[in-house]
């Protein structure tokens, strides 16, 4: 949606626990934003799991369009 790495990072880091952040690696800005997104989400205490793990543990993921 956005072609600015900083903006992609800021928007993705706003994710809430249980949300799935879908990124497409066909856009260079998305790829460039990933280190900042990972760092930003970890700094907020979030961890990364496979989507199937959300359902396994009874946590229904929320999809938010940003």
C-alpha angles and dihedrals in degrees: 000000000000126000096199116096094209093051093047088053095048093048095046094047089059089071117129125226111282095024121124115228108207115198128179115216092205088087117074092211090058092051091047091050096053099087091052092045093051092046092046095049093046090050087057090054098257125140133200125245137164113269090243089062090063091060093040091059093046095252110137107212120228122224114215122183111214 
